[in-house]
Amino acid sequence: MTSVENALSITREESAVISATVPRVRVETTTASMPRVSATLEHRLHWERAHRVHLGLTDATVIVIAIGITAGIQLHLGEPPANVATRSALLAAAWFAMLLVMRTHDAALFRSSADEYRGIVHASGLAIGMMAVVAVLLDWDSTRLTVLITLPSGLLGLLMSRWSWRRWLSNQRRHGRLTSRTLVVGNRDEVEYVAAALEPIGMAGYQVVGATLLDGNARELDLGGTTVPVLGNLETVAQVAAELKADTIVVAGHPECDPDFVKRLGWELEGTAAELVLSNRLADVAGPRLSFSPVEGLPLIKVQIPTYEGGRHVLKRALDIVVSALALIPIIAVTPVLALLIKLDSPGPVFFFQERVGRDGKPFQMVKFRSMHADAEQKLAALQAANEGAGLLFKMKDDPRVTRIGRVLRKLSLDELPQFWNVFAGEMSVVGPRPPLPSEVSDYDGTVSRRLYIKPGITGLWQISGRSDLSWDESIRLDLRYVENWSVITDLQIMWRTARVMVAPKGAY
């Protein structure tokens, strides 16, 4: 999860959490007995095991088909059947074993899709690499077919099957099935922050059923249309969890008066809950840069300082060049048709050029298909009183300056297609913060200006999370989160989700 989804769900932005599985048994004396597993916990463990079995069967089927195709080609080329069978069996066993070792089946339950897909890619690469080493040591031939056919076909099949299972699981969770009943504990503002991020139920699968406040005495919390009861206190968290049949407890705030609260709560939850989750807003900023490193029994959380140069950024630029070059081919083909429609709808140029601010505050001319009347800029001042945008942005759902064809272009995000030229020229990136106007940048404070540390993007977290429907603070938070925590896997995930948003647009006007 996203953040809690990943999601990259990635749906609302997931609240990043640091999970710790509750120990099942804690033996202090020779007479200590194993905690009895509750019905709630047993139910969750049952459907988790069933889902892992389904994933395993699907994985095995995909692997057998991919290896079988290669084996058929090898037999056709005259390879001895015994050799082909031996190699195929070893590769299948190694591949499936690596999927288990990388815990890809566990990642499919409550973690982000990026974590699951990354694990599948790593497991597949390790399996093929191991077979390549064995082939060299035993002087086997025909290993090139394994690399050229088995790996890409098998990897594609695994990713597609896992994507299908994620869609199925997400649909089940939207109907209240296969979710984790969750109790959130902490101070009110922290509880509201975490609970709002977990609702509505997304791919993360956490269904908030109650809260325990360490401050205040409210009876219920309003989460934007959904209310959850507030029950218990610092001493009765485990009892409340049992009453609500909660199998996950999220600790959103640590009581200052009780440094052993989390440790003791973990003991109390033995046999009744599946996991204890610690939520900290530090993870919303540091995300993938967090690592856990115990030193001499002292648990340390390390935060890697972000960098804005180096190999990762070179790889991001290479991805931008490839994606923009491929995108410009069909864009050039459809441009004459769109140009004719724009011209027939209203007089004026086909393209609209506007100054935006890029990386390190460098201005550039962003290009779009014109979606407004030619005198739109002159009419802006008269419409300021009707502004419905967030913060420094000007937006109107029924902007009279937008043309008829312009509304269609905006609804489907087709007006932004020429920006792939800005990407190809190096002024923008495919994924990044929203490109700001110079008037916006002049009002930035020291925190918001961090959006300018990397190139602005055609799409980003802001576009797949509601676009114009977002508040100014939420839009800025998403941009800063991306700047701090981006990765190539995240970029690919955002590109995929952007394509889905274009099919079912939200907040585009």
C-alpha positions in Angstrom: 0.0 0.0 0.0 -0.4 1.9 -1.4 1.3 3.9 1.4 -1.2 1.9 3.2 -2.2 1.8 -1.1 0.3 1.4 -2.2 -1.9 2.0 -4.0 0.3 3.2 -5.5 -4.3 2.0 -4.8 -2.1 3.1 -6.3 -7.7 5.2 -4.6 -6.7 7.3 -1.8 -3.1 7.8 -0.8 -2.1 5.0 1.7 -0.9 6.0 5.1 2.6 4.6 5.3 2.9 2.2 8.2 5.6 0.1 9.8 4.2 -3.4 10.5 5.3 -5.9 13.1 3.6 -9.3 13.3 2.5 -10.1 16.8 4.3 -13.1 18.3 2.1 -16.1 18.7 3.6 -17.5 21.9 5.6 -15.9 24.6 7.0 -18.4 27.1 8.1 -17.0 30.4 7.9 -20.1 32.6 7.7 -23.8 32.1 4.0 -23.7 32.9 3.2 -21.1 30.3 0.5 -22.2 27.9 0.0 -21.3 24.3 -2.7 -18.5 23.9 -5.9 -19.8 22.4 -6.6 -18.6 18.9 -9.8 -16.6 18.7 -12.5 -17.3 16.0 -11.7 -13.9 14.5 -8.1 -14.6 14.0 -8.8 -18.2 12.8 -11.2 -16.8 10.2 -8.5 -14.4 8.9 -5.8 -17.0 8.8 -8.2 -19.4 6.9 -8.9 -17.0 4.0 -5.3 -15.9 3.9 -4.2 -19.5 3.5 -6.8 -20.1 0.8 -5.8 -17.1 -1.1 -2.1 -18.1 -1.0 -3.1 -21.5 -2.3 -4.9 -19.9 -5.2 -2.0 -17.7 -6.0 0.4 -20.7 -5.8 -1.7 -22.8 -8.2 -1.9 -19.9 -10.7 1.8 -19.3 -10.5 2.6 -23.0 -11.0 0.3 -23.0 -14.1 1.9 -20.0 -15.6 5.4 -21.3 -15.0 4.6 -24.8 -16.5 3.1 -23.2 -19.6 6.1 -20.8 -20.1 8.6 -23.6 -19.6 6.5 -26.0 -21.7 6.6 -23.7 -24.7 10.4 -23.6 -24.5 10.6 -27.3 -24.0 8.5 -28.0 -27.0 10.8 -25.8 -29.2 13.9 -27.6 -27.8 12.4 -31.0 -28.6 11.5 -29.8 -32.1 15.2 -28.8 -32.5 16.3 -32.3 -31.6 17.2 -32.0 -27.9 17.2 -35.3 -26.0 13.8 -35.6 -24.2 15.5 -36.7 -20.9 17.7 -33.6 -20.9 14.8 -31.3 -21.7 12.7 -32.9 -18.9 15.4 -32.6 -16.3 16.2 -28.9 -17.1 12.5 -28.0 -17.2 11.8 -29.6 -13.9 14.8 -27.9 -12.2 13.8 -24.5 -13.6 10.2 -24.9 -12.5 11.2 -25.9 -9.0 13.7 -23.1 -8.7 11.3 -20.5 -10.1 8.5 -21.4 -7.7 10.9 -21.7 -4.8 12.1 -18.1 -5.4 8.6 -16.8 -5.5 8.2 -18.3 -2.0 11.5 -17.1 -0.8 10.7 -13.5 -1.9 7.4 -13.8 -0.1 5.4 -12.7 -3.1 2.3 -14.5 -1.9 2.4 -12.6 1.4 2.9 -9.3 -0.4 -0.3 -9.9 -2.4 -2.4 -9.7 0.8 -1.9 -6.3 2.4 1.1 -4.7 0.7 1.3 -2.4 -2.3 1.2 -3.8 -5.8 4.7 -2.3 -6.4 6.1 -4.5 -3.6 4.4 -7.6 -5.0 5.5 -7.0 -8.6 9.0 -6.1 -7.6 9.3 -9.4 -5.7 8.0 -11.3 -8.8 10.6 -9.7 -11.0 13.4 -10.3 -8.6 12.4 -14.0 -8.0 12.1 -14.6 -11.8 15.5 -13.1 -12.4 17.1 -15.1 -9.6 15.6 -18.4 -10.9 16.8 -17.8 -14.4 20.2 -16.7 -13.1 20.6 -19.8 -11.0 19.8 -22.0 -14.0 22.3 -20.1 -16.2 25.0 -20.8 -13.6 24.1 -24.5 -13.5 24.1 -24.6 -17.3 27.6 -23.1 -17.5 28.9 -25.5 -14.8 27.3 -28.6 -16.5 28.0 -27.4 -20.0 24.4 -27.4 -21.1 23.3 -26.0 -24.4 20.1 -24.1 -25.5 20.1 -21.8 -22.4 19.5 -18.9 -24.8 16.0 -20.1 -25.4 15.3 -20.0 -21.7 16.4 -16.3 -21.5 14.7 -15.3 -24.8 11.4 -17.2 -24.4 10.8 -18.6 -21.0 11.7 -15.6 -18.9 9.7 -12.9 -20.7 6.7 -15.1 -21.3 6.7 -16.4 -17.8 7.3 -13.0 -16.2 4.5 -11.4 -18.2 2.1 -14.3 -17.4 2.9 -14.0 -13.6 2.4 -10.2 -13.6 -0.8 -10.4 -15.5 -2.2 -13.2 -13.3 -1.2 -11.3 -10.1 -2.9 -8.2 -11.5 -6.0 -10.2 -12.2 -6.0 -11.6 -8.6 -5.5 -8.1 -7.2 -8.5 -6.8 -9.1 -10.6 -9.7 -7.8 -9.4 -9.1 -4.2 -10.1 -5.4 -4.5 -13.6 -6.1 -5.7 -14.2 -8.5 -2.8 -13.0 -5.9 -0.3 -15.2 -3.2 -1.7 -18.1 -5.5 -0.7 -16.7 -5.9 2.8 -15.2 -9.4 2.3 -11.6 -10.6 2.9 -10.8 -7.4 4.8 -8.9 -6.9 8.1 -11.1 -5.5 10.8 -9.0 -2.7 12.2 -8.9 -0.8 15.5 -7.0 2.5 15.5 -5.4 3.7 18.7 -3.9 7.1 19.5 -4.5 10.8 19.9 -7.5 12.1 18.1 -5.8 14.0 15.3 -3.5 11.0 14.6 -6.4 8.6 14.7 -8.5 10.7 12.3 -5.5 11.0 9.9 -4.9 7.3 9.8 -8.5 6.3 9.7 -9.3 8.7 6.9 -6.4 7.3 4.8 -7.6 3.7 5.3 -11.2 4.6 4.3 -12.9 3.8 2.0 -11.6 0.2 1.8 -9.1 -0.1 -1.0 -6.5 -2.6 -2.0 -4.9 -2.3 1.4 -7.9 -4.1 2.8 -8.1 -2.4 6.2 -11.6 -1.9 7.4 -11.7 0.6 10.3 -14.3 -0.7 12.8 -13.5 1.4 15.8 -11.1 3.7 17.6 -9.6 4.2 21.0 -8.5 7.7 21.9 -5.7 8.5 24.3 -7.0 12.0 24.6 -10.6 13.3 24.7 -13.8 11.4 25.3 -15.7 11.5 22.0 -18.3 8.8 21.3 -17.6 8.5 17.6 -15.5 9.9 14.8 -16.8 11.2 11.5 -14.6 10.1 8.6 -16.3 12.1 5.8 -19.6 10.3 5.7 -18.5 7.2 7.7 -18.6 7.1 11.4 -16.7 4.7 13.7 -17.3 4.2 17.4 -14.8 5.4 20.0 -14.4 2.8 22.8 -12.2 2.1 25.7 -9.0 3.7 27.0 -5.3 3.1 27.3 -5.8 0.0 29.6 -8.6 -1.7 27.6 -7.3 -1.8 24.0 -7.0 -5.6 23.8 -10.5 -6.0 25.3 -12.0 -3.5 22.8 -10.3 -5.3 20.0 -11.8 -8.6 21.1 -15.3 -7.0 21.4 -15.1 -5.5 17.9 -13.6 -8.7 16.5 -10.7 -6.7 15.2 -7.7 -8.7 13.9 -5.4 -5.7 13.3 -4.6 -2.9 15.7 -3.0 0.3 14.4 -1.2 2.3 17.0 -1.3 5.9 15.6 0.2 7.6 18.7 2.4 6.4 21.5 1.3 7.4 25.0 4.2 9.5 26.6 3.4 8.2 30.0 3.9 4.5 29.1 7.0 3.7 27.1 6.2 -0.1 27.2 2.7 0.3 25.9 3.4 -1.3 22.5 5.3 -4.2 24.0 2.6 -4.9 26.5 -0.1 -4.6 24.0 1.6 -7.1 21.8 1.6 -9.6 24.7 -2.1 -9.0 25.4 -3.0 -9.6 21.8 -1.4 -13.0 21.5 -3.8 -15.4 20.0 -6.5 -12.8 19.3 -5.1 -10.6 16.6 -3.0 -11.2 13.5 -0.8 -8.0 13.5 0.1 -4.9 15.4 0.8 -2.0 13.1 2.7 1.2 14.1 1.8 4.3 12.1 4.1 7.3 12.0 3.9 10.4 9.8 7.6 10.1 9.4 6.9 7.3 6.9 4.7 9.6 4.9 7.8 11.7 4.2 10.5 9.0 4.2 8.6 6.0 2.8 11.0 3.8 0.8 14.0 5.6 2.4 13.2 4.0 5.8 15.1 0.9 7.0 15.0 -1.0 10.3 18.4 -1.8 11.8 18.7 -3.2 15.3 22.0 -2.5 16.9 23.0 -4.3 20.1 19.3 -4.8 20.9 18.5 -1.1 20.2 15.9 -0.8 17.4 17.0 2.0 15.1 15.0 3.4 12.2 17.3 4.8 9.5 16.1 7.5 7.1 18.2 7.8 3.9 18.8 11.5 3.0 17.2 12.1 -0.5 19.4 12.9 -3.5 18.5 14.5 -6.7 21.3 13.4 -8.9 23.0 10.1 -9.8 22.1 6.9 -11.5 18.5 6.7 -10.5 17.8 10.0 -12.2 19.7 9.0 -15.3 17.5 5.9 -15.5 14.4 8.1 -15.0 15.6 10.3 -17.9 16.1 7.2 -20.1 12.6 6.0 -19.3 11.3 9.5 -20.2 13.0 9.4 -23.6 11.7 5.9 -24.5 8.1 6.6 -23.4 7.9 10.0 -25.0 9.4 8.8 -28.3 6.9 5.9 -28.5 4.0 8.2 -27.5 4.9 10.9 -30.1 4.3 8.4 -33.0 0.5 8.0 -32.5 0.2 11.6 -31.3 1.6 12.8 -34.6 -0.8 10.6 -36.4 -3.9 11.9 -34.6 -2.8 15.6 -34.5 -4.3 16.5 -38.0 -7.7 15.2 -36.9 -7.7 17.0 -33.5 -6.4 20.2 -35.2 -9.3 20.1 -37.7 -11.8 19.7 -34.9 -10.2 22.5 -32.8 -10.2 24.9 -35.8 -13.8 24.1 -36.8 -15.0 24.6 -33.2 -13.5 28.1 -32.6 -11.0 30.4 -34.4 -7.5 30.5 -33.1 -4.3 28.5 -33.0 -4.3 24.7 -32.6 -1.6 24.7 -29.9 -1.6 26.7 -26.7 1.8 27.7 -25.2 2.1 28.7 -21.6 5.0 29.6 -19.4 5.5 27.1 -16.6 8.3 26.7 -14.0 10.5 23.6 -14.3 13.3 22.0 -12.2 15.3 24.4 -10.1 12.9 27.3 -11.0 13.9 27.3 -14.7 10.9 28.5 -16.9 9.9 26.7 -20.1 7.0 26.9 -22.6 4.6 24.0 -22.0 2.5 23.1 -25.0 -1.0 21.8 -25.1 -3.9 21.4 -27.6 -6.0 24.6 -27.3 -9.1 23.8 -25.3 -10.3 27.4 -24.6 -11.2 30.4 -26.8 -8.3 32.4 -28.0 -9.0 35.3 -25.7 -9.2 33.1 -22.6 -6.3 34.9 -20.8 -7.9 38.3 -21.2 -11.2 37.0 -19.6 -9.5 35.4 -16.5 -9.6 38.5 -14.3 -13.4 38.8 -14.7 -13.8 35.2 -13.5 -11.6 35.3 -10.4 -14.6 35.7 -8.1 -16.0 32.4 -9.4 -12.8 30.5 -8.7 -13.5 26.9 -7.5 -9.9 25.8 -7.5 -7.7 24.9 -4.6 -5.2 27.3 -3.1 -3.3 29.2 -5.7 -5.0 27.4 -8.6 -7.8 28.7 -10.7 -10.5 26.2 -11.7 -14.1 26.3 -12.7 -16.2 23.2 -13.5 -18.3 25.2 -16.0 -15.6 27.6 -17.2 -17.3 29.7 -20.1 -13.9 30.0 -21.8 -13.7 26.3 -22.6 -14.8 25.3 -26.1 -17.1 22.4 -26.9 -14.3 20.3 -28.3 -12.1 21.5 -25.4 -14.4 20.0 -22.8 -14.0 16.6 -24.5 -10.2 17.0 -24.8 -10.0 17.9 -21.1 -12.3 15.1 -20.0 -10.1 12.5 -21.7 -6.8 14.4 -21.0 -6.1 14.6 -24.7 -5.2 18.3 -24.5 -2.1 17.3 -22.6 -0.7 14.9 -25.3 1.7 17.5 -26.9 3.5 17.7 -23.5 5.3 14.5 -24.5 7.4 16.9 -26.7 8.3 18.8 -23.6 9.3 15.4 -22.1 11.4 14.4 -25.1 13.1 17.8 -25.0 14.0 17.3 -21.4 11.9 20.1 -19.9 9.4 17.8 -18.2 9.2 14.2 -17.1 6.4 11.7 -17.8 5.8 11.4 -14.0 6.4 14.2 -11.6 4.8 17.1 -9.7 2.2 19.3 -11.4 4.0 22.0 -13.5 3.3 25.3 -11.7 2.7 28.7 -13.1 5.2 31.5 -12.3 2.5 33.3 -10.3 2.2 30.2 -8.1 5.9 29.9 -7.5 6.2 33.5 -6.4 3.9 32.6 -3.5 5.7 29.4 -2.5 7.2 29.1 1.0 10.4 27.1 1.7 8.6 23.8 2.0 6.4 24.0 -1.1 9.4 25.1 -3.2 10.8 21.6 -2.8 8.4 20.6 -5.6 10.9 22.2 -7.9 13.7 19.8 -7.0 12.8 17.5 -9.9 11.2 18.0 -13.3 7.4 18.5 -13.4 5.4 15.7 -15.0 2.5 15.1 -17.4 1.0 12.9 -14.7 1.6 12.2 -11.1 0.1 11.3 -7.8 -2.1 14.4 -8.0 -3.7 13.3 -11.3 -4.5 9.7 -10.3 -5.9 10.9 -6.9 -8.6 13.4 -7.9 -6.9 16.2 -9.8 -9.0 19.4 -9.5 -11.1 17.8 -6.7 -8.1 17.8 -4.3 -7.6 20.5 -1.8 -4.5 22.7 -2.1 -2.8 21.1 0.9 -3.5 17.6 -0.3 -2.2 18.4 -3.7 1.0 19.8 -2.3 1.4 16.9 0.1 1.2 14.4 -2.8 3.7 16.3 -4.8 6.2 16.6 -1.9 5.7 12.9 -1.2 6.5 12.0 -4.7 9.6 14.3 -4.8 10.9 12.6 -1.6 10.1 9.0 -2.5 9.9 8.4 -6.2 11.2 5.3 -7.9 11.1 3.8 -11.4 8.6 1.2 -10.2 6.4 3.9 -8.8 6.6 5.8 -12.1 5.5 2.8 -14.1 2.6 2.2 -11.6 1.5 5.8 -11.9 1.6 5.6 -15.7 -0.6 2.5 -15.6 -3.1 4.1 -13.2 -3.1 7.3 -15.3 -4.3 5.2 -18.3 -7.2 3.9 -16.2 -8.0 7.4 -15.0 -8.2 8.6 -18.6 -10.8 5.9 -19.3 -12.8 6.8 -16.2 -11.8 10.5 -15.5 -12.4 12.1 -12.1 -11.8 15.7 -11.3 -11.0 16.7 -14.9 -12.6 20.0 -16.0 
